[in-house]
């Protein structure tokens, strides 16, 4: 592994730690401080839009904002973030991330159906194995809670967003697409986000800023890493989010997934790594 690849892997580890950190701040806001999930989602997109606009130095590809498909893509990720923050209000962070990882599986199915991507029989088996891992985490009908339902819903929105991103990859460079989704996500979340604005105490302001900055920074580092090094090399490190989420859940909230959930997370990671190994 050369120095550039090692640097990209390091960026991935940082990115996959920052994203759960942003959600940890979001859980503290929605759970302990009773802040609306929509306000947290709105503020996260607003902070992200300001960060990316500063990085781009005011260079904006305005034609993007006239394309209904770009609005659809932004709406999917905005709905996904609002859903996962609703789930985090009541569920531990590692379990939420495990359920959320139905997203890549759903994206894979949509990409085959809508974008015509080809899939082998072994890939289908690994896909089914990953879905079994999600079922072990969520356990529908056997103790499944509304919070885990929102985590699954977040994963479905995110999977559709991933497919939409592949569909629209030709429209603009990655940073312009990120700016469009944060700006339009802010616009779409403004009505529900400002219905119940919390008292902006120091802890709430600090956690709101941490949630937005950590999430936006993680996604920006992800884009940079993928531009430096191929996706097939870096894709396995996406699952480091599950480890980060488990560590943060234990450190901040004193929670740890039960045995079935841990087994589900292990199955999910194994299926994901197997799928990536096949693509390589």
Secondary structure in CASP SS format (residue, H / E / C, confidence):
PFRMAT SS
TARGET T0000
AUTHOR 0000-0000-0000
METHOD secondary structure of the structure
MODEL  1
X C 1.00
X C 1.00
X H 1.00
X H 1.00
X H 1.00
X H 1.00
X H 1.00
X H 1.00
X H 1.00
X H 1.00
X H 1.00
X H 1.00
X H 1.00
X H 1.00
X H 1.00
X H 1.00
X H 1.00
X H 1.00
X H 1.00
X H 1.00
X H 1.00
X H 1.00
X H 1.00
X H 1.00
X H 1.00
X H 1.00
X H 1.00
X H 1.00
X H 1.00
X H 1.00
X H 1.00
X H 1.00
X C 1.00
X C 1.00
X C 1.00
X C 1.00
X H 1.00
X H 1.00
X H 1.00
X H 1.00
X H 1.00
X H 1.00
X H 1.00
X H 1.00
X H 1.00
X H 1.00
X H 1.00
X H 1.00
X H 1.00
X H 1.00
X H 1.00
X H 1.00
X H 1.00
X H 1.00
X H 1.00
X H 1.00
X C 1.00
X C 1.00
X C 1.00
X C 1.00
X C 1.00
X H 1.00
X H 1.00
X H 1.00
X H 1.00
X H 1.00
X C 1.00
X H 1.00
X H 1.00
X H 1.00
X H 1.00
X H 1.00
X H 1.00
X H 1.00
X H 1.00
X H 1.00
X H 1.00
X H 1.00
X H 1.00
X H 1.00
X H 1.00
X H 1.00
X H 1.00
X H 1.00
X H 1.00
X H 1.00
X H 1.00
X H 1.00
X C 1.00
X C 1.00
X C 1.00
X C 1.00
X H 1.00
X H 1.00
X H 1.00
X H 1.00
X H 1.00
X H 1.00
X H 1.00
X H 1.00
X C 1.00
X H 1.00
X H 1.00
X H 1.00
X H 1.00
X H 1.00
X H 1.00
X H 1.00
X H 1.00
X H 1.00
X H 1.00
X H 1.00
X H 1.00
X H 1.00
X H 1.00
X C 1.00
X C 1.00
X C 1.00
X C 1.00
X C 1.00
X H 1.00
X H 1.00
X H 1.00
X H 1.00
X H 1.00
X H 1.00
X H 1.00
X H 1.00
X H 1.00
X H 1.00
X H 1.00
X H 1.00
X H 1.00
X H 1.00
X H 1.00
X H 1.00
X H 1.00
X H 1.00
X C 1.00
X C 1.00
X C 1.00
X C 1.00
X C 1.00
X C 1.00
X C 1.00
X H 1.00
X H 1.00
X H 1.00
X H 1.00
X H 1.00
X H 1.00
X H 1.00
X H 1.00
X H 1.00
X H 1.00
X H 1.00
X H 1.00
X H 1.00
X H 1.00
X H 1.00
X H 1.00
X H 1.00
X H 1.00
X H 1.00
X H 1.00
X H 1.00
X H 1.00
X C 1.00
X C 1.00
X C 1.00
X C 1.00
X C 1.00
X C 1.00
X H 1.00
X H 1.00
X H 1.00
X H 1.00
X H 1.00
X H 1.00
X H 1.00
X H 1.00
X H 1.00
X H 1.00
X H 1.00
X H 1.00
X H 1.00
X H 1.00
X H 1.00
X H 1.00
X H 1.00
X H 1.00
X H 1.00
X H 1.00
X C 1.00
X C 1.00
X C 1.00
X C 1.00
X C 1.00
X C 1.00
X C 1.00
X C 1.00
X H 1.00
X H 1.00
X H 1.00
X H 1.00
X H 1.00
X H 1.00
X H 1.00
X H 1.00
X H 1.00
X H 1.00
X H 1.00
X H 1.00
X H 1.00
X H 1.00
X H 1.00
X H 1.00
X H 1.00
X H 1.00
X H 1.00
X H 1.00
X H 1.00
X H 1.00
X H 1.00
X H 1.00
X H 1.00
X H 1.00
X H 1.00
X C 1.00
X C 1.00
X H 1.00
X H 1.00
X H 1.00
X H 1.00
X H 1.00
X H 1.00
X H 1.00
X H 1.00
X H 1.00
X H 1.00
X H 1.00
X H 1.00
X H 1.00
X H 1.00
X H 1.00
X H 1.00
X H 1.00
X H 1.00
X H 1.00
X H 1.00
X H 1.00
X H 1.00
X H 1.00
X C 1.00
X C 1.00
X C 1.00
X C 1.00
X C 1.00
X H 1.00
X H 1.00
X H 1.00
X H 1.00
X H 1.00
X H 1.00
X H 1.00
X H 1.00
X H 1.00
X H 1.00
X H 1.00
X H 1.00
X H 1.00
X H 1.00
X H 1.00
X H 1.00
X H 1.00
X H 1.00
X H 1.00
X H 1.00
X H 1.00
X C 1.00
END
